[in-house]
């Protein structure tokens, strides 16, 4: 099983922007209840799409500068990145279907 990779300001460019695979980015914090609710779904997506979709997590408390650079204003926020560009953004946790739809959007292009 492949778990989401935690990235920060130092590893973001290499792991996300330069990734050959599309990347689903989960920007969350430890003390956020919706973030905790989304975590098992994010882990499930990482396992289900291993080798086709990279799933990474950013701790908003630990990487505040990166979060600001990405324009994230609330937690959780989910970003879809393809070929080094943010192609999708979902603010808030809208449930499993919303995250699955975001993953499918990244995989379908």
VEXMINU-681635 format. One record per residue (C-alpha): residue number from 1; x, z, y. Coordinates in steps of 0.25 Angstrom, whole numbers, plus 2048, in hexadecimal, padded with zeros to 3 digits. Layout:
BEGIN
PT|NUM|X|Z|Y
...
REM end
This chain:
BEGIN
PT|1|800|800|800
PT|2|805|7FC|80E
PT|3|803|807|819
PT|4|802|803|827
PT|5|810|803|82E
PT|6|812|80C|83A
PT|7|818|805|846
PT|8|81D|80A|854
PT|9|823|804|860
PT|10|830|801|859
PT|11|82A|7FA|84D
PT|12|81E|7F3|853
PT|13|825|7E6|856
PT|14|82B|7E4|849
PT|15|820|7E9|840
PT|16|814|7E3|848
PT|17|818|7D9|852
PT|18|822|7D2|848
PT|19|81A|7D4|83C
PT|20|818|7C7|834
PT|21|80A|7CD|82F
PT|22|7FF|7D0|838
PT|23|7FE|7DF|83C
PT|24|7F3|7E9|83D
PT|25|7F8|7F4|847
PT|26|7F1|801|847
PT|27|7F3|809|853
PT|28|7EF|817|851
PT|29|7F2|826|853
PT|30|7F2|832|84A
PT|31|7E7|83A|851
PT|32|7DD|82E|852
PT|33|7D1|830|848
PT|34|7CE|821|848
PT|35|7DC|81E|846
PT|36|7DC|827|83A
PT|37|7CF|820|835
PT|38|7D6|812|836
PT|39|7E3|817|82F
PT|40|7DE|815|820
PT|41|7D8|807|823
PT|42|7E5|803|82A
PT|43|7ED|808|81D
PT|44|7E3|800|815
PT|45|7E5|7F3|81D
PT|46|7F4|7F5|81C
PT|47|7F3|7F6|80D
PT|48|7E9|7EB|80B
PT|49|7F0|7E1|813
PT|50|7FE|7E4|810
PT|51|807|7D8|811
PT|52|7FD|7D0|81A
PT|53|7FB|7DA|825
PT|54|804|7E5|82B
PT|55|7FD|7F2|82F
PT|56|804|7FB|839
PT|57|801|807|840
PT|58|805|80C|84E
PT|59|804|81B|851
PT|60|7FF|81B|860
PT|61|804|829|862
PT|62|812|825|85E
PT|63|813|817|864
PT|64|80C|819|871
PT|65|814|80E|878
PT|66|811|804|86D
PT|67|803|807|86E
PT|68|802|805|87D
PT|69|80A|7F8|87C
PT|70|7FF|7F3|872
PT|71|7F4|7F7|87B
PT|72|7EE|801|872
PT|73|7E5|80A|879
PT|74|7DE|812|86E
PT|75|7E0|816|860
PT|76|7DE|810|856
PT|77|7E1|801|85A
PT|78|7E4|7F7|850
PT|79|7EC|7EA|853
PT|80|7ED|7DD|84C
PT|81|7FB|7D7|84E
PT|82|7FF|7C9|849
PT|83|80B|7C1|84C
PT|84|810|7CC|856
PT|85|803|7CC|85E
PT|86|7F7|7D5|85F
PT|87|7EB|7CC|85A
PT|88|7E1|7D7|858
PT|89|7DE|7E5|85E
PT|90|7D3|7EF|859
PT|91|7D2|7FC|861
PT|92|7CC|808|859
PT|93|7C8|809|84B
PT|94|7BC|801|847
PT|95|7BC|804|839
PT|96|7C2|7FD|82C
PT|97|7BB|7F0|82F
PT|98|7C2|7EE|83C
PT|99|7D0|7F1|837
PT|100|7CD|7E7|82B
PT|101|7C8|7DD|835
PT|102|7D5|7DE|83D
PT|103|7DE|7DD|831
PT|104|7D6|7D1|82C
PT|105|7D8|7CA|83A
PT|106|7E7|7CC|839
PT|107|7E7|7C7|82B
PT|108|7DF|7BB|82E
PT|109|7E7|7B3|838
REM end
